[in-house]
Amino acid sequence: MQVVVYPLGIGLGLIAEGKGMGERSLARAQAQQSQMDDYVRSVASSGSPMDDLAKGKELLDSGAITQAEYDQLKAKALAT
């Protein structure tokens, strides 16, 4: 077993940068989710319930939304 020892400054730098990278990654993921939510709302909320279901199915098939998101759209469309 080989042990690698890094200088203390490098280790502390990696820890500090790691926290910043995690925060930026979280912010980026939240922004992407918000954009996706806005897009789904704009697509799913126009037309008849059947149009909404068809558009939701297209999004599901393209991978733009998950099965759970499609199920939510479907429940909303059928409730109207």
ZIZI-V939355 format. One record per backbone hydrogen bond with DSSP energy under -1.0 kcal/mol. NH is the residue of the N-H (numbers start at 1). CO is the residue of the C=O. Records with the same first field share a line. If there is no record, write none. Layout:
NH=CO / CO
This chain:
11=7
12=8
13=9
14=10
15=11
16=12
17=13
18=14
19=15
20=16
21=17
22=18
23=19
24=20
25=21
26=22
27=23
28=24
29=25
30=26
31=27
32=28
33=29
34=30
35=31
36=32
37=33
38=34
39=35
40=36
41=37
42=38
43=39
44=40
45=41
52=48
53=49
54=50
55=51
56=52
57=53
58=54
59=55
60=56
61=57
62=58
64=59
65=59
70=66
71=67
72=68
73=69
74=70
75=71
76=72
77=73
78=74
79=75
